[in-house]
Amino acid sequence: MKSLLILNDAPYGTERSFNGLRLAKALTGKGSQVTVFLMADAVACAKTGQKVPQGYYNLELMTKAICREGDVLLCGTCMDARGLTDAELVEGAQRSTLAELAERTLAADQVL
């Protein structure tokens, strides 16, 4: 099964992106082919060098784990608007486009 998760919220401040990444990780564990597409403020989930208080969740680490088993794509326009460069992304995460999101949406069995 192909699953596409589209995240829009900032990595911290709400738990929406955290819960989306948790679900993506759980789906990879169930054998689903997972793509996570980060848009708007969610592109910061894939930024390297995140420093969080001890005991607090770290979305950089979660994103890296998903990259090992699935695809993490970022809206290039959203990255540019936030000053995020390709060199600042976690290993395995990739700049992408709305056209690729459209293709992945049509190919997915489920979109969340």
HELIX and SHEET records of a PDB file:
HELIX    1   1 ARG A   16  GLY A   29  1                                  14    
HELIX    2   2 ALA A   40  ALA A   46  5                                   7    
HELIX    3   3 LEU A   59  GLU A   69  1                                  11    
HELIX    4   4 GLY A   76  ALA A   81  1                                   6    
HELIX    5   5 ASP A   86  GLU A   88  5                                   3    
HELIX    6   6 LEU A   98  ALA A  107  1                                  10    
SHEET    1   A 5 GLN A  94  SER A  96  0                                        
SHEET    2   A 5 ASP A  71  CYS A  75  1                                        
SHEET    3   A 5 GLN A  33  LEU A  38  1                                        
SHEET    4   A 5 LYS A   2  LEU A   7  1                                        
SHEET    5   A 5 GLN A 110  VAL A 111  1                                        
END                                                                             
